[in-house]
Amino acid sequence: MTRKKILGSHVKRLLSGVSAHGRRHLSEVETDLVQTTLLLEEAVGKLTSSFMAIHSAVDANQATIDRLLAGQAPTPDESARLNAMSGEIGQHVNTAITSMQFQDMTSQLLDRTLRRVTGLRDFLTTLSEHGADILPESDSDEIVERLGKVSMALAIQSMELRSVLRKSVEQKHLESGDVELF
């Protein structure tokens, strides 16, 4: 094989590797951001429902509460409703707290996304640093050697990045058990 073909082969392999690495990580970033959006939408919807339900429970008993504040005794039916309201509000508060646990999962997704973006930036920095050593007057053997080194450095960085990124997002809480998504 001629030196020109060897050089072309190394350049092609390097560029293909950079492109594949970049696309793969950007696809993962996109997936993480979509999952984060879905988690946040679900959590905000549940929080809104919980707070509206709490408001409804209090509002439904407001006349009784006003009567108590005015020093009047509640009827037995009103007393029963007030007692039930406490349990009902407790359930809605528990739902709200569970919804807020999505913050932990979204935080993990955003952290993983940032690590991917940082890894991709480092990957491109390595490419730039190694590429800066290739001078226009470099001969083919030197270019092939430098391209081999940059390909090896990039492959190592890619494997290291993949190994530190978890594939799943987990939520652990004593009251609600463990949840693993994605």
C-alpha positions as CSV (number, residue, x, y, z in Angstrom):
1,M,0.0,0.0,0.0
2,T,1.4,3.4,-0.8
3,R,2.1,6.0,1.8
4,K,-0.7,8.2,0.4
5,K,-3.2,5.4,0.8
6,I,-2.0,4.6,4.3
7,L,-2.3,8.3,5.3
8,G,-5.8,8.5,3.7
9,S,-6.8,5.4,5.6
10,H,-5.7,6.8,8.9
11,V,-7.4,10.1,8.3
12,K,-10.6,8.4,7.2
13,R,-10.6,6.2,10.3
14,L,-9.9,9.1,12.6
15,L,-12.6,11.3,11.1
16,S,-15.1,8.4,11.2
17,G,-14.3,7.7,14.8
18,V,-14.7,11.4,15.8
19,S,-18.0,11.6,14.0
20,A,-19.3,8.3,15.5
21,H,-18.2,9.3,19.0
22,G,-19.8,12.7,18.7
23,R,-23.1,11.5,17.3
24,R,-23.3,8.7,19.9
25,H,-22.8,11.1,22.8
26,L,-25.0,13.8,21.4
27,S,-27.8,11.2,20.9
28,E,-27.4,10.2,24.5
29,V,-27.5,13.9,25.6
30,E,-30.7,14.3,23.5
31,T,-32.3,11.2,25.1
32,D,-31.3,12.4,28.6
33,L,-32.8,15.8,28.0
34,V,-36.1,14.4,26.7
35,Q,-36.3,12.1,29.7
36,T,-35.6,15.0,32.0
37,T,-38.4,17.0,30.4
38,L,-40.8,14.1,30.8
39,L,-39.9,13.6,34.4
40,L,-40.3,17.3,35.2
41,E,-43.7,17.5,33.3
42,E,-45.0,14.5,35.3
43,A,-43.7,15.8,38.6
44,V,-45.1,19.3,38.1
45,G,-48.4,17.9,37.1
46,K,-48.6,15.7,40.2
47,L,-47.5,18.6,42.4
48,T,-50.1,20.8,40.9
49,S,-52.8,18.2,41.4
50,S,-51.7,17.6,45.0
51,F,-51.8,21.3,45.9
52,M,-55.1,21.8,44.3
53,A,-56.5,18.8,46.1
54,I,-55.2,20.2,49.4
55,H,-56.8,23.5,48.6
56,S,-60.1,21.7,47.8
57,A,-60.1,19.8,51.0
58,V,-59.6,22.9,53.1
59,D,-62.1,24.9,51.0
60,A,-64.8,22.3,51.4
61,N,-64.5,22.7,55.1
62,Q,-64.0,26.4,55.2
63,A,-67.6,27.1,56.5
64,T,-67.0,24.8,59.4
65,I,-63.6,26.3,60.1
66,D,-65.1,29.8,60.1
67,R,-67.8,28.6,62.5
68,L,-65.1,27.2,64.8
69,L,-63.1,30.4,64.6
70,A,-66.3,32.3,65.6
71,G,-66.5,30.1,68.8
72,Q,-69.4,28.0,67.6
73,A,-69.4,24.2,68.0
74,P,-69.4,22.1,64.9
75,T,-72.1,19.5,64.2
76,P,-71.2,15.8,64.5
77,D,-71.2,15.6,60.6
78,E,-68.8,18.6,60.4
79,S,-66.5,17.1,63.1
80,A,-66.4,13.9,61.1
81,R,-65.5,15.8,57.9
82,L,-62.8,17.8,59.7
83,N,-61.3,14.6,61.1
84,A,-61.3,13.0,57.6
85,M,-59.8,16.2,56.1
86,S,-56.6,15.5,58.1
87,G,-56.1,12.1,56.5
88,E,-57.0,13.4,53.1
89,I,-54.5,16.3,53.3
90,G,-51.9,13.8,54.6
91,Q,-52.4,11.6,51.4
92,H,-52.1,14.7,49.2
93,V,-48.9,15.8,51.0
94,N,-47.4,12.3,50.6
95,T,-48.2,12.4,46.8
96,A,-46.5,15.9,46.6
97,I,-43.4,14.6,48.4
98,T,-43.2,11.6,46.1
99,S,-43.5,13.9,43.1
100,M,-40.6,16.1,44.5
101,Q,-38.4,13.0,44.6
102,F,-38.3,13.3,40.8
103,Q,-35.9,16.1,41.4
104,D,-33.3,13.6,42.4
105,M,-33.8,11.7,39.2
106,T,-33.7,14.8,37.0
107,S,-30.6,15.9,38.8
108,Q,-28.9,12.6,37.9
109,L,-30.0,12.9,34.3
110,L,-28.7,16.5,34.1
111,D,-25.4,15.5,35.8
112,R,-25.0,12.6,33.3
113,T,-25.8,15.0,30.4
114,L,-23.2,17.5,31.6
115,R,-20.6,14.8,31.9
116,R,-21.3,13.7,28.3
117,V,-21.0,17.2,27.1
118,T,-17.7,17.7,29.1
119,G,-16.4,14.4,27.8
120,L,-17.2,15.4,24.2
121,R,-15.5,18.7,24.7
122,D,-12.4,16.9,26.1
123,F,-12.5,14.6,23.2
124,L,-12.5,17.5,20.7
125,T,-9.7,19.2,22.7
126,T,-7.6,16.1,22.5
127,L,-8.1,16.0,18.7
128,S,-7.2,19.7,18.5
129,E,-4.0,19.3,20.6
130,H,-2.8,16.3,18.7
131,G,-3.8,18.0,15.4
132,A,-1.7,21.1,16.3
133,D,1.4,18.9,16.2
134,I,0.9,18.0,12.6
135,L,2.7,20.6,10.5
136,P,2.1,21.2,6.8
137,E,5.7,20.1,6.1
138,S,5.4,16.9,8.1
139,D,6.1,13.8,6.1
140,S,3.7,11.0,5.6
141,D,5.3,8.7,8.2
142,E,5.1,11.4,10.9
143,I,1.5,12.2,10.0
144,V,0.6,8.5,10.1
145,E,2.3,8.1,13.5
146,R,0.6,11.2,15.0
147,L,-2.8,10.1,13.6
148,G,-2.3,6.7,15.2
149,K,-1.5,8.4,18.6
150,V,-4.6,10.6,18.4
151,S,-6.8,7.7,17.4
152,M,-5.5,5.7,20.4
153,A,-5.9,8.7,22.8
154,L,-9.5,9.2,21.6
155,A,-10.4,5.6,21.9
156,I,-9.1,5.5,25.5
157,Q,-11.1,8.7,26.3
158,S,-14.2,7.3,24.8
159,M,-14.0,4.1,26.8
160,E,-13.3,6.0,30.0
161,L,-16.3,8.2,29.4
162,R,-18.6,5.3,28.7
163,S,-17.4,3.5,31.8
164,V,-18.2,6.5,34.2
165,L,-21.7,7.1,32.8
166,R,-24.4,5.1,34.4
167,K,-27.1,3.8,32.1
168,S,-29.9,4.1,34.5
169,V,-31.3,6.8,36.8
170,E,-32.2,5.6,40.3
171,Q,-34.2,7.1,43.2
172,K,-33.8,5.6,46.6
173,H,-36.0,6.7,49.5
174,L,-37.0,4.8,52.6
175,E,-40.7,5.6,52.4
176,S,-41.2,4.8,48.8
177,G,-38.7,2.1,48.0
178,D,-36.3,2.1,45.1
179,V,-37.2,3.3,41.6
180,E,-35.0,2.8,38.5
181,L,-35.8,4.5,35.3
182,F,-34.4,4.1,31.8
